[in-house]
Amino acid sequence: THFGYRDVPVAEKQKLVAEVFTSVAGNYDLMNDLMSFGIHRLWKRHFAAISGLRRGDRVLDLAGGTGDIAALLLPLVGSDGEIVIGDINAAMLRVGRDRLTDRGLVQGLRYAQMNAEALPFPDRSFDAVTIAFGLRNVTDKQRALEEMHRVLKIGGKALILEFSAVRQEWLKPLYDFHSFKILPRLGRLFAQDGDSYQYLAESIRKHPDQETLKQMLQQAGFARVEVRNLTAGIVAIHRGYRV
Ligand code: SAM
């Protein structure tokens, strides 16, 4: 089933289109695009590009429901590697799996419903654990970081892509205006859901900033922790190793 998007049979395609408009994942996509002017696609590509994953690696992609990250990482780990997509929400997992399958991405992918705070894997199971735009939603973040550390093999790494704190003073008022004035309106307009977008902007402000998250990673046992800002710190990538 290595068909591309254009070759999908009509019935399938209708199902696909219907899904895009009705599903949670469709809403997430819209949300992400509105929120970031589509830049989240670049952030994700960059995240994959600097992941340093190698052929044969076994990766856990947490909060991976949309499948976006897995699709980018799969070519890196190759056919002898494996990516386990974990998400707390069964509907998100289903939509993600349908999408990846429709793109012909099947081999090397596994799906499992799980809470990032209590991972259903033995110690030292993975070469890397990734979580993109997911940690923010986890209630006990410290616990999740400890779990990520626990399931990593020695020498393995955690990679976190998440909204962070804007580093450029001049950008802050614009960013706040976009988040608190424009975004909820767009949310109401396109998703009949202004409140979720308001919540989203607030959850980003509440999320630990670059330095705080770095310390939380160290607290969880990670070594050689590094942060890289993307787009003036609107988003940051944290990396830490289990040694
Ligand atoms: N990683 C994907 C991406 O970048 O497109 C999806 C990000 S989406 C904004 C956040 C995801 O986190 C949702 O699919 C949600 O179900 C999941 N999630 C929220 N809390 C979680 C938890 N405690 N454990 C695992 N997944 C969780």
Boltz pocket constraint, residues with backbone or C-beta under 6 A from the ligand:
constraints:
  - pocket:
      binder: B
      contacts: [[A, 28], [A, 62], [A, 63], [A, 64], [A, 65], [A, 66], [A, 67], [A, 68], [A, 69], [A, 86], [A, 87], [A, 88], [A, 89], [A, 92], [A, 114], [A, 115], [A, 116], [A, 117], [A, 131], [A, 132], [A, 133], [A, 134], [A, 137], [A, 138], [A, 139]]
      max_distance: 6.0
